[in-house]
Amino acid sequence: MATQKKKTADKTTRKKTGRRRAAAKPPKGFVATVASAIEEASRNALKEALGVVGHGTPVGKLLDQVADSPYLERFRDLTIGELLDAMSGTSKSRRGRPPGSGKQAANGSAPAKKTGTKSRKSFRTRTEAGRNKIDAAVSKFLSSAGEAGAEQIRSAVGGTSAQLRQSLDRLRKAKKVTRAGQKRGTRYTWKG
């Protein structure tokens, strides 16, 4: 009976004092990512250090110096191409995403390519014929639509915003189009 009381007393003291909790273990993927980042940073630091070495340095001398350092394993992992790049100074680290990685979609797949992008019709408005051509296209659109905003007209007709604005100004001066509203709310109405 005395042993049972002792066991329960031990349990209660443990509860009162509490146990030291073990630190939460990071996820396995996290550890691999950190290890990979450290490895890459170490590799890049070695490449930068090699970039300082003069071109006239014999390879044997370089190997002798590296053999006594803790970086021998990192040095052995470098390829000839990386060594040459480091020596020529072209191995500057890039900023941003690696080439070809692209933005990933929410489901992890590659982003969808844009399809159906309409190439805008261009007008050569430096000549009278070119100006008449865009004016005719705008007139045709507005006569069928009745009223539209500049962006609607531009998406249907084409041309740059400056070309469209000048065409609409010419049509207003000819009293074929009226304008109402301001800024993005401007609406153009066909009068004919």
N, C-alpha and C positions, 0 to 999 in steps of 0.2 A: 504494500500500500504506500509505503514511503517512496518507492521508486516512481509510482504513478503521480504522486504530488510533485515530485521533483521535475518530471517531464512536463507537466502542465505549467509549472512555474517557469521553466525554460521557455516555453511557447509564449507565455504572457510577456516575459522580458524582451523577447525578440520583437513582439508586436509593439511594445512601448518604445524600444530603442530604434527599431526599424532596421532593415537591411540596406546595405549599399546597393543601389541599382547598377546594373551593368549598362555601359554606354550603348546607345542604339547603334546597331551595325548599319553602315551605309549600304544601299543596294549594290548588287554585284556590277551592274552596268556603270554605276557612278565610279566605282573604284577603277574599272577598266578605262573609263574616259579620262580620269585624272592621271592615271599611269601613262596613258597614251600622250596626253598633253605635256607631261613632264619630259617624256622621251623625245617628243618633237622639239620642245624648247631647248633641251640639251643638245640635240643634233644641230639646231640652227645656231646655237652659241658656238659650237665647234666650227661650223662653216664660217661664221664671222671671224673667228680667231685665225682660221687658215687664210682668210682674205688679206690679212695683215702681213703674212709671211712673204718675203720677197721672191720673185720669179727665179732668182739665181741660187736659191737655197737647194742644196743636194737632197734627194729623197732620203738617202741613208741618214743624214743628219737630222732630218725631220722625224724619221722613225725612231732614232735614238732618243730624241727629246720626248716623244709621245710614250715610248716604252716605260719610262719611269713615272708617268702620270696616271692618275685614276681614270683618265679618259680613253685608255687604250681600246676598251671594248667599243666605245662610241666611234672611235676612229676606224676600227675594223669594219663597222657596219656601213661606212660611207662607200658609195660607188665611185668609179673613176670619173663619171660625168659630174657628180656632185663636187668632187675634188677640183676638177677643172673649172667648174662654175665658180666655186669659192675663190680659187686663185685668180680668176679673171675679174671677179667683183660683180658678176651678173646674178648672183644668187640672193638678191634682195627679196625679203619676204613681201608677199602681196598682202594687201588689206582686203577685207571682205570675204565673200564666199569663194571657195575654190572654183576654177573654171569648170563649167559643165554641170555644176551642182543644181543650179536653178532653184526656184522657190518650190517647196513641196506643198502639195494640196493637203487638205485636212486629213484625208485618208492615207497619206503617205505616198501616193502615186505622183508622177510628174504632172505639172500643170498642163491643162488643155491648151492647145494652140488656138490662136484666134482664127476664126474662119468667117467668111462672109464680109471681110472688110472691103468696102467699096472704094475703088480708086476714084478720086474726084476728077471731074472733067475740068481741064484747064482752058483758059481763054488767053489769047494774045491781045491784050487791050492797048498795046502801044500803037496799033493801027486803027483807022476808022472802021475797017471791016470787022476787026476783032471786037471793038466796042459795040458795033451794031449786032454782032452775033450774041453777046451776053445779054444785051438789052432785049433782043427777041426771045431768048430763053426765059428771062425773068418775066416778060410780058405774057408769054404763053402759060407759064406756071400760075401767075396771079390771076389771069383771066379764067382759068379753070378752078382755082382754089377760092377766088373771091377775096379772101383776107388771110394773111400769114405773117409770122414773125421772121426776122432776118435769118435765124438759124434754120427754120423750116425751108425757107427759100434756098439757102445755101446748100442744104443737104440734097435738095431735089435738083438744083441747077448745076452746082459745082462752082469752081473758081475760088479765089481767096476772099477773105472778108473785106479787104480793101476794094477789090474789083466789084463785089456785090454792092457795097456802099456807094461807090461812084455810079454804078448803073442805076441804082434806085434814085440817086440825086438827079441824074439826067432824066429819068422817067417822071420825077416830080416836077422838074422844070418844064417838061413837055405837057404837064397837066394830065398825065395818064394814070398816076398813082398818087394817093394821099397817105399822109403819115399821121398816126395818133399814138400818144404815149411817150414814155421816156425810157432810155437805157434799154435793159433787156425786155421790158414790157412793150416796146415799140411795135406797133402793128401796121402793116402796109396793106392798103385796100386798092383794088383795081377799079378805075373809073372808066377806062376805055377811051 
